[in-house]
Amino acid sequence: MNNLARSRRKFLQSATASALLFFAGVSRESGAATLTKYPSRKIGNINTLKANEPIDFHYPDSQSPCLLMMVDQAAIGGVGAQKNVVAFSSLCTHMGCPLTFSQNRLLCKCHYSMFDVARNGQSYQGLASQWLPQVILRLDAAGNIFAEGIEGLVYGRIGNLKIS
């Protein structure tokens, strides 16, 4: 066996052993990777919301700006009697520019992307090719609105999976 074949074999053996050690350390439940446990955080009260006047908040941490809004139609993932209260990350999925709310959509003034907040933050114009991450909301009996998680990847993050 020549030296090149021996060094290639040694490399493959080392790489395989490293991969096995890495994946043995990944936290798993029922054979699947565990998702990050997002904190439950009160972000508002449905009785103080006004239609088409969004409220700024940060979730799940201080580097993640979001908007809570009451729109004038039922929305996918909406809470409340009308299912019209939703929240989204307010960072454009194209390049992370701040978004503004107008007429049931979020707009990126940097590159003119638009997102439909009644349809899961679907992008429908501009350079953004991904939908906006939607904040999962919970409404309690007193009308308090809680952020419980995020569907989608917040701009600037490398993943939502927790590897420990």
Secondary structure by P-SEA (a helix, b strand, c coil): ccaaaaaaaaaaaaaaaaaaaaaaacccccccccccccccccccccccccccbbbbbbcccccbbbbbbccccccccccccccccccccccccccccbbbbccccccccccbbbbbccccccccccccccccbbbbbbbcccbbbbbccccccccccccccccc
